[in-house]
C-alpha cells in the first residue's frame, strides 16, 4: 500500500543510514523497523520459544519419578480418610 508519512528529520537520517549500512532499500528498513516496534510494544509477533533446561533430579536408583503423583494421591487420600474418621468420632 502506498501512503505518505511525515518523518522527523532525525528518524529519517537514522533510517537512511541504516539502509545504506545494511545495503537494503529504505522502504524495507522502514517497514522492518515499524514491524519490530509494533511487535515489541504490543507483544504480537513471533515470541522467542520457551526453552526448558533439563536438570538431573538426583534420585536414587530404583525411584520412579512417574510414581510420585500416585504417591501424592495416596497420601492425600489417607489424610482425607483420617480427617473424616476424626470428624465422625467427634460427632458421636
Buried (B, 14 or more C-beta within 10 A) or exposed (E): EEEEEEEEEEEBEBBBEBBEEEEEEEEEBBEBBEEEEEEEEEEEEEEEEEEEEEEEEEEEEEEEEEEEEEEEEEEEEEEEEEEEEEEEEEEE
